[in-house]
Amino acid sequence: MTDSHTGRRLRVTLGSAVNPKRIEWWEPYWIALGALTLLAGREGLGKSTIAVHWAARETRAGRYVIYFHSEDSREHTVVPRLLAAGADLNFVIFIDVQTEYTENGTVILPYDLEALDQLILEYMVTFIVLDAATSAMSSTLSGKDDRQVRQYLEPLSQLAARHNIVILGLVHFGKRDGADSGKLILGSIAWSQVARSVLSVALDPDSGKLVVTNTKGNLAPRTRSVEAHIVSTAVVIDGEQTEIGVLEWLGETTADARDFLSGEDGQSNRDVDD
C-alpha cells in the first residue's frame, strides 16, 4: 500500500520468508557479530586501552578496522597505543572528511552513513571502534534525548547487522552510584536500550584489578566476568623508547563489575589512567 501524499510504501515480509541465523560471537557472550556493543565505565579505567587491544587483535587476523576517535590525538596517543597492543597498522583505517573548507573534517552520522557503508564494503571492514561513542554523532543531536540518541544509534545497529560486523562504542558512567549500568551511562537511557550488549568496567579496590562484566546481554546465555590489568610496555617512537599501557587478561572471575559500581561517590573506580 502506497501513501499518495508522501510516496511511502509499506513492504510486507512474511515470517516464513525470513532465514533464521544463529548468533556468532566475536568475543564469547560479550561481543556479537552484527550488533552494537557498548563498553562503559567511569573515566580513567582504561576503556580505550581495552578497545585498542580488541582492534589490534582483529588487525593481526588480517582484517580491517575503522577507528573513530575524538578525545585523543591520533599521532600522540591512538597509534602508539595500537603499536603497543601489537596492531598491524596496515589494517587500521582512520577517516577524515574533505570539504571545500577543510581537509580534516570529521565524519558526521547519520549524514555520512551511506559513504561509511560503501567504505565497509570496499575494505571488507569487520570491526568499528567509536572512541567515544559520540565521536561521530551529529552536533544537531543530543546524547540526552531518547529519540535523538535512537536516530544516531539505530542506523549504526542496522549497519552492523547488514554487514555482520562488530561496532564497539565507548561510553562514560556518571558520578552517581548504582548497579544498573544502563542508568549510570551519561545521557539518555536509550544508549543502553539500543545496544545489544553493555560491557561494564570497574576497579576492584581490594585487588587493584579491573573487572569486565556483560551487565546487559540481550543475546548472551549467561553473565561473564573477566579480570584484567594494564601493564606498561616499551614502544620505540621517533627512535626513542616510550612506556605505554597495554591490557593483560587474567582470567574469568566470580566477581561482577556491578559489585564495585556502588562505592561511596564512585571513588573506587577512578584510580587507573585511561
C-alpha positions in Angstrom: 0.0 0.0 0.0 1.4 3.4 -1.0 0.6 6.8 0.6 -0.3 9.0 -2.3 0.8 12.1 -0.5 4.4 11.0 0.5 5.1 8.2 -1.9 6.0 6.0 1.1 5.1 2.4 0.5 4.6 -0.4 3.1 6.6 -3.5 2.2 5.4 -6.8 3.7 7.7 -9.7 4.6 6.2 -12.9 5.9 7.9 -14.7 8.7 8.3 -17.8 6.5 10.5 -15.8 4.2 13.0 -14.9 6.9 16.0 -17.1 7.1 16.9 -17.6 10.8 20.5 -17.1 11.8 22.4 -18.2 14.9 24.3 -15.6 17.0 28.0 -15.5 16.1 30.3 -14.4 19.0 33.4 -12.4 18.2 34.1 -12.5 21.9 32.1 -15.2 23.8 29.0 -13.8 25.5 30.3 -10.2 25.2 30.6 -9.1 21.6 28.3 -10.5 18.9 28.8 -10.0 15.2 26.1 -8.0 13.6 25.4 -6.0 16.8 26.2 -2.8 18.6 28.2 -3.2 21.8 28.9 -0.5 24.4 32.0 -0.5 26.7 31.1 1.5 29.7 32.9 2.7 32.8 34.0 5.7 34.8 36.8 7.9 33.5 40.4 6.7 33.9 39.7 3.0 33.9 41.4 2.1 30.6 38.3 1.7 28.3 40.4 3.0 25.3 43.2 0.5 26.1 40.7 -2.3 26.1 39.2 -1.1 22.7 42.7 -0.8 21.2 43.5 -4.3 22.4 40.5 -5.8 20.6 41.1 -3.7 17.5 44.7 -4.8 17.4 43.6 -8.5 17.7 41.4 -8.0 14.6 44.2 -6.5 12.5 46.5 -9.4 13.4 44.0 -11.7 11.7 44.4 -9.6 8.6 41.0 -7.8 8.8 40.3 -4.1 8.5 39.3 -2.0 11.5 37.9 1.6 11.4 38.9 3.6 14.4 36.9 6.8 15.1 38.5 9.0 17.9 37.5 12.3 19.3 39.2 12.6 22.6 42.8 11.5 21.9 45.5 12.6 19.4 45.9 10.2 16.5 49.7 10.7 16.4 50.5 11.0 20.0 48.0 8.6 21.6 45.9 6.3 19.4 48.6 5.0 17.0 51.2 4.5 19.8 48.6 2.5 21.8 47.8 0.4 18.7 51.5 -0.3 18.2 51.9 -1.3 21.9 49.0 -3.7 21.5 50.6 -5.3 18.5 48.3 -4.0 15.8 49.1 -4.3 12.1 48.7 -0.6 11.2 48.2 -1.6 7.5 44.7 -2.7 8.6 43.8 0.3 10.7 41.6 2.9 8.9 41.2 6.5 10.2 38.7 8.6 8.4 38.7 12.4 7.7 36.2 14.3 5.6 37.3 16.6 2.7 35.1 19.6 2.1 35.6 23.0 0.4 36.6 24.3 3.8 38.9 21.7 5.3 40.9 18.6 4.6 40.4 17.1 8.0 36.7 17.3 8.7 35.0 14.7 10.9 32.5 12.0 9.9 29.0 13.0 10.9 26.4 10.3 11.5 23.8 9.6 10.3 24.6 12.0 7.4 27.8 10.1 6.3 26.2 6.7 6.8 25.9 5.9 3.1 29.6 6.7 2.5 30.6 4.7 5.5 28.5 1.8 4.2 30.4 1.9 0.9 33.8 2.1 2.7 33.0 -1.0 4.7 32.3 -2.9 1.5 35.4 -1.6 -0.2 37.8 -2.6 2.5 35.7 -5.5 3.9 35.8 -3.9 7.3 34.9 -6.2 10.2 35.3 -4.0 13.3 34.5 -0.4 14.0 35.5 1.5 17.2 33.8 4.7 18.3 36.1 6.2 20.9 34.0 7.8 22.3 30.5 6.6 21.2 29.6 10.2 20.4 32.7 10.8 18.3 30.7 10.7 15.0 27.4 11.9 16.4 25.9 15.0 14.7 26.0 18.1 16.7 22.4 18.6 15.9 21.6 15.5 18.0 21.6 15.4 21.8 23.0 12.5 23.7 20.5 13.3 26.5 17.4 12.9 24.3 16.0 9.4 23.8 14.6 9.9 20.3 17.8 11.7 19.1 20.1 9.0 20.5 18.0 6.4 18.7 18.3 8.5 15.5 22.1 8.1 15.9 22.4 4.5 17.2 19.7 2.6 15.4 21.2 3.2 11.9 24.5 2.0 13.4 22.9 -1.1 14.7 21.4 -1.8 11.3 24.8 -1.2 9.7 26.4 -3.8 12.0 23.6 -6.3 11.2 23.7 -5.6 7.4 27.5 -6.3 7.2 27.6 -8.8 10.1 30.4 -6.8 11.8 31.3 -5.5 15.3 30.6 -1.9 16.2 32.0 -1.0 19.6 31.2 2.3 21.3 32.8 3.7 24.4 30.6 5.5 26.9 31.2 7.0 30.3 29.4 6.4 33.6 28.3 9.4 35.6 29.3 10.1 39.2 26.2 8.7 40.8 26.3 5.2 42.3 24.2 2.2 41.5 24.4 -1.3 39.9 22.2 -0.5 36.9 24.7 0.2 34.2 22.0 1.5 31.8 21.1 4.3 34.2 24.8 5.0 35.0 25.6 5.8 31.4 25.8 9.6 30.9 22.9 10.9 28.9 19.8 9.1 27.7 18.8 5.6 28.8 18.5 4.9 25.0 22.2 4.3 24.8 21.8 1.1 26.8 18.4 0.3 25.3 19.6 0.2 21.7 22.9 -1.6 22.3 22.6 -5.4 22.4 25.4 -5.7 24.9 26.8 -3.4 27.5 30.2 -4.3 29.0 30.9 -2.6 32.3 34.4 -1.9 33.5 35.1 -1.4 37.2 38.0 -1.5 39.6 38.1 -3.9 42.5 39.7 -1.7 45.2 40.9 -4.7 47.2 42.8 -6.5 44.4 43.5 -3.4 42.3 42.3 -5.4 39.2 39.8 -4.4 36.6 36.6 -6.5 36.3 34.8 -6.5 33.0 31.2 -7.9 33.0 28.4 -8.0 30.5 25.9 -6.1 32.6 23.5 -6.1 29.7 23.4 -9.0 27.4 20.3 -9.4 25.3 21.9 -12.1 23.2 24.2 -13.8 25.8 23.1 -17.0 27.5 25.0 -16.1 30.7 26.8 -13.3 32.5 30.6 -13.5 32.1 33.2 -11.6 34.1 36.9 -11.5 33.5 39.7 -9.8 35.5 42.4 -7.7 33.8 45.0 -5.2 34.5 47.0 -2.6 32.5 50.7 -3.1 32.3 53.5 -1.0 30.8 55.3 -1.9 27.7 58.1 -0.2 25.7 57.4 1.1 22.2 60.0 2.8 20.0 58.7 6.1 18.7 60.9 8.6 16.9 63.9 6.4 17.8 63.3 6.5 21.5 61.6 4.0 23.9 58.3 5.2 25.3 56.3 3.3 28.0 52.7 2.7 27.0 49.9 0.8 28.8 48.6 -2.4 27.4 45.8 -4.7 28.5 46.5 -8.1 30.0 43.6 -10.5 30.7 43.9 -12.5 33.9 41.1 -15.0 33.6 37.4 -15.4 34.5 36.2 -14.5 37.9 33.1 -14.8 40.0 33.3 -11.1 40.8 30.8 -8.8 39.0 31.6 -5.2 37.8 28.3 -4.2 39.4 29.7 -5.1 42.8 32.1 -2.1 42.5 29.8 0.5 40.9 28.0 1.5 44.1 31.0 2.5 46.2 30.9 5.9 48.0 30.9 8.6 45.4 32.4 6.1 42.9 35.9 6.8 44.2 37.0 3.1 43.8 36.6 3.4 40.1 38.8 6.4 39.3 42.3 5.3 40.2 43.7 4.0 36.9 44.7 6.1 33.9 42.6 5.7 30.7 
